[in-house]
Amino acid sequence: MKRTNLRQVMATIGIVGMGWVLVACGGEGEGPVVPPPPAPAEYADKHMPAGWWTDAAKAEEGRKIFIGETNPDVNCASCHGKDGKPVKAGARDFRNGERMKLYSDSVWFWRISEGVPNTKMKAWKTKLSDEDRWKLVLFERNFGLSGKGWDSAKSAWVAAAEVGGAPAAAAPAEAPAAAPAAPAPAGK
């Protein structure tokens, strides 16, 4: 009898333990949906470049960065999964629109740039340009916020076509056209 009871206890512990492992490895293990901390001052006013929310070519470049095709040292999919479903414990599930809509474009860019303290999420600002990090934001939002863009004036995700985007950087002033050269004096 004691032998049977020991087996039952061990089986129960095994089942409960497996449940804990499954939850921690990507089940509903992300915890409650709460807003992330606000972006620090140096990131708070950074927003997606104007016109990018609807730019399919930029989103495709972001996909290539995400899967490690552009730079093998940067492969977001190795943790977050090619479809946004985490393949490693602790990685954010980008498919959860309820959670991801709490991340402004500034916060998302900040997290990619600086990493996330007390997690395995690294800072990527030394391996990726600002432009490439924005391409990642553009691509990653497709998992849970497809067709949306961050409207900084409304502080909300809206239809991407409605977003004016950040003001475009002022184009450098063009140098005035050179005056035509005076004709050379007729020689004697």
C-alpha positions in Angstrom: 0.0 0.0 0.0 2.7 2.4 0.9 4.3 1.7 -2.5 1.1 2.7 -4.3 0.7 5.9 -2.3 4.3 6.9 -3.0 3.6 6.5 -6.7 0.4 8.5 -6.5 2.2 11.3 -4.6 5.1 11.4 -7.1 2.7 11.4 -10.1 0.7 14.3 -8.5 3.9 16.3 -7.8 5.0 15.6 -11.4 1.7 16.8 -12.9 1.6 20.0 -10.7 5.3 20.6 -11.5 4.7 20.2 -15.2 1.9 22.7 -15.0 4.2 25.3 -13.4 6.8 24.7 -16.2 4.2 25.1 -18.9 2.9 28.4 -17.4 6.4 29.7 -17.1 7.4 28.8 -20.6 4.8 30.7 -22.5 1.3 29.6 -21.5 -0.4 32.4 -19.7 2.9 33.2 -17.9 3.2 36.9 -18.8 1.3 37.9 -15.7 -1.3 40.6 -15.5 -1.7 43.2 -18.2 -0.3 46.4 -16.8 1.1 49.5 -18.4 4.9 49.6 -18.8 6.9 52.4 -17.2 7.0 55.6 -19.3 9.9 56.1 -21.5 12.7 58.1 -19.9 13.3 61.7 -21.0 15.8 60.9 -23.8 13.2 58.6 -25.5 9.9 60.2 -24.6 9.8 62.5 -27.6 11.0 59.9 -30.1 8.4 58.7 -32.5 8.1 56.6 -35.7 9.5 58.6 -38.7 6.8 60.3 -40.7 5.0 58.1 -43.2 6.5 54.8 -42.0 3.4 53.3 -40.4 2.1 52.5 -43.9 5.4 51.8 -45.5 5.4 48.1 -46.5 9.0 48.2 -47.7 10.2 49.5 -44.3 8.1 46.8 -42.5 9.8 44.1 -44.7 13.2 45.4 -43.8 12.1 45.2 -40.1 11.0 41.6 -40.7 14.5 40.7 -42.0 16.1 42.3 -39.0 13.7 40.5 -36.7 14.5 37.0 -38.1 18.3 37.7 -38.2 18.6 37.8 -42.0 20.0 41.4 -42.0 22.4 40.9 -39.1 23.0 37.4 -37.7 24.0 39.0 -34.3 20.4 40.3 -34.0 17.7 37.7 -34.1 14.6 38.7 -32.2 12.7 35.6 -33.4 15.1 33.4 -31.5 13.3 34.5 -28.3 10.0 36.1 -29.5 9.3 33.5 -32.2 8.9 34.2 -36.0 5.2 34.7 -35.5 5.5 36.8 -32.3 4.7 33.8 -30.1 7.6 33.5 -27.6 9.8 30.4 -27.9 11.8 31.3 -24.7 10.5 31.8 -21.2 10.1 35.4 -20.3 10.0 36.8 -23.9 7.1 39.2 -24.5 4.2 37.8 -26.6 3.8 40.4 -29.3 0.5 38.8 -30.4 -1.2 40.0 -27.2 -2.8 43.2 -28.5 -4.3 44.1 -25.1 -0.8 44.2 -23.6 1.0 45.7 -26.6 -1.4 48.6 -27.1 -0.1 49.8 -23.7 3.3 50.4 -25.3 3.7 53.7 -27.1 6.1 53.7 -30.0 8.5 55.6 -27.7 8.4 52.9 -25.1 8.8 50.2 -27.6 11.8 51.9 -29.2 13.3 52.5 -25.7 13.0 48.8 -24.8 14.6 47.7 -28.0 17.4 50.3 -27.5 18.2 49.8 -23.8 16.9 46.3 -23.1 14.6 45.4 -20.2 16.2 45.3 -16.7 16.1 42.0 -14.8 15.3 40.1 -18.0 17.2 38.5 -20.8 16.2 41.3 -23.2 19.4 42.9 -24.3 20.1 46.5 -25.4 20.4 46.6 -29.2 21.4 50.2 -29.7 25.0 49.3 -30.2 24.1 46.7 -32.9 21.3 48.6 -34.7 20.9 52.1 -36.0 18.0 54.3 -34.9 16.4 53.6 -38.3 16.7 49.8 -37.9 15.2 49.9 -34.4 12.2 51.9 -35.8 11.9 49.2 -38.5 11.7 46.6 -35.8 8.9 48.5 -34.0 7.1 48.8 -37.3 7.4 45.1 -38.0 6.7 43.8 -34.5 3.5 45.8 -34.1 2.0 43.7 -36.9 1.6 40.7 -34.5 -0.9 42.3 -32.1 -1.6 45.7 -33.6 -1.7 45.0 -37.3 -2.8 48.0 -39.3 -2.3 50.4 -36.4 0.1 53.3 -35.8 0.9 55.3 -32.7 -0.7 58.7 -32.8 1.4 60.8 -30.4 -1.1 63.6 -30.3 -3.8 61.2 -29.1 -1.5 59.0 -27.1 -3.2 56.0 -28.7 -2.9 53.3 -31.4 -5.1 54.3 -34.3 -5.5 53.1 -37.9 -2.1 53.6 -39.4 -3.5 55.6 -42.4 -4.7 58.2 -39.8 -1.3 58.8 -38.3 0.7 61.8 -39.6 3.8 60.5 -37.9 6.6 62.5 -36.4 7.4 65.7 -38.3 9.9 64.9 -41.0 13.4 66.2 -40.3 13.9 69.5 -42.1 15.6 68.9 -45.4 18.9 70.5 -45.6 18.8 73.8 -47.4 20.0 73.4 -50.9 23.0 75.4 -51.9 22.0 78.1 -54.3 22.7 77.3 -57.8 26.0 78.5 -59.0 25.8 81.5 -61.2 26.7 80.7 -64.8 30.3 81.5 -65.4 31.0 84.7 -67.2 32.2 84.2 -70.7 35.9 84.4 -71.0 37.2 87.6 -72.6 38.1 87.3 -76.2 41.8 86.9 -76.4 44.1 89.0 -78.6 
